[in-house]
């Protein structure tokens, strides 16, 4: 009798466990929800869409190398910084274009000259505050590195470049000051 009660109890516990496990829906992994794939395998979302709150972000990739992991990391970081520089350039150009549209067309030549001067120098923005934010190694051995640099740091650099560029051409600076408020540019860059 005691043996039957133990058997029934064990069978009930096992059945309840199996039923409980079968009805639970596994939580989908964040990686799988987005569907990011690199080299034919599921990869972290940032390898497809590099985004970090409050920072510019870029991805650097390095192929597997006999030179070792240290070399591969340096190559991936260099490629990531190059991606960062390109993204910063595109975003700043877009903001400067927005600024030119908000300031009107009466002195568009002046604003266009300033935009060009800033654009020429933005490629040289110092990325010394860039850092590795994440790392992933694909099954192939290739590595992916997420590089970031704080937005506020870059925005300050861009403002400084814009002010310096414009002040270097005294006639443009006076013409701009007479017709437009410099704060409008600051607001456009900070967006």
N, C-alpha and C positions, 0 to 999 in steps of 0.2 A: 504494500500500500504506500509506504513511504517512498519507495522507488518510483512509483507511478506519479506521485505528486511532484517529486523533483524533476522527473522527465517532462511533465506537463508544464511546470514552471519554466524550465530551461527553453522548451519549445516556444512558449509564449514570449519570453524575452527576446529570443532570436527572431521570431516573426515580427514583433513590434519594432525591433531595430531595423530589420530589412524594409519594412513598410515605411518607417520614418525616413530612412535614407533615400528610398525610392521617390518619396514625395517632395524632397527638398530639391529646389532648382539651384544648381551651382551659380554663384555670382560670376558674371562674365568679367574677364580680365580687361582692364582699361585698354591694353594694347590691342586686344582682339576687337573691342568695340569700334575703334577707329579704322582698323584694317591696314595699318601701315606695314609695308613689306619692303625689305631691302635684300637684294641678292636671293629673292625667292623664299625668304623666311620672314615670319612675323618679327617686327622690330619695334623698339620704343617709338612712341608718337613723335618725339622731338627730332628723330632722324628724318622724318618726312616734313614736319612743320615745326621749325625751330622757333619756339615762343617762350619767353620768360617774362613775368610781370615786372615792370620797372626797369627792363634792360633790353638792349638790342641783342639779338641772338643769331648765331650762325653755326653751321655744321662743317666740320673738317673731316675728311676721310683719308686714310692711309692704307695702301695695299700691304698685305703680309710681306714682310721683308726678312731676308737673312741677316740684315744689319741689326735686328733685334727690336724689342718692344720700345726701348727708349728712343731709338731713331724714329720708329713709327709714330710715337706720340708727338715728337717734334714736328714731323711732317703734317700730321693731322691738325695740330694746333696752328701751324702756319697757314694751312688751307682754311681753317675755321676763321682765322683773323682776316684772311682775304675775303671770305664770304661776309663777315661782319662789315668790313669797309665798304663793300658793294651795297649792302642793305642800308647802311647809314647814308651813303651817298644818294640812293634812291629816295629814302624818306625825307632827307633834308631838301633835296631838289623839289619834291612834292610840296613840302611846307613853304618853301620860298615861292613856288608858283602860286600857292594859295595866298601868300602875302601880297604878291604883285596884283592878284585879282582883287583883293580887298582894298588896296590903296588907290585903285582907279587907273585910268589911262592918261591923265593929263601930263604926268611926268614919267611915263612908262620907260622911256629911254634911260633915264637915271636909275630906275629900279632894276631894269634889265641888266644894266652894266654892273650894278651891285650884285645881283644874283649870279652873273657870270663869274665875277671875282670870287665870290664865296664858293661857287661850284669848283673853280680851278684849285682852290686851296683845301677843300674838304677831303680830297683824296689823301692828304697828308695828316689827317687827324691822328693824334697820338692814341694808340690803342694799348698803352702800357698798363692800363687798369683792366684789361681783358683777362678773363680767367676761365679755366675749365669748369663747367658746371655739371657735366655728366659725361659718361663714357660707356660705350657698348662695343663688344667684340662679336662680330658675326661668326658663324660656324666656319667660314672660309679662312678666318684668321685676320681679315681686314678689320680695322678699328674705326669707329665713329666717335667724334668728340664734339660735345656741345660747348661752344665758346660764347661768353657773354661779356658785356661791358655796360655799366650803369647808364641809363638814359639821361639822368640829370647831369652827369659828368660830360657826356657828349654834347648835350644841348648848350651847356655853358661854353664849351670849346667853340661851338658853331657861332654863338652870339659874339664871342671875342673875335673870331675870324671876321665876321661880318662888320663889326665896328672898326676893327683895324683896317680892313680892306677899304672901307668907305672913307675913313679919315685920312688914308694915304693919298687919296685924290681929293684935295681940299675943295676944288670947285664943285665936284659931285656932292661932297659932304654938305656944303653950304646950301646947295640947291635942294638937296633932300630935306635938310632940317627946315628950310623955309616952307616946304610944301607938305610934308608928312610928319606924323608923330612916330618917333622911333619905337615907342611902346607897342605899336601895332605889329611891328616885326617880331618883337619879343613874344607877344601873345601867339603869333602864327607859328613860331618855332616851338613853343612850349606845348602846343596841341598834341 
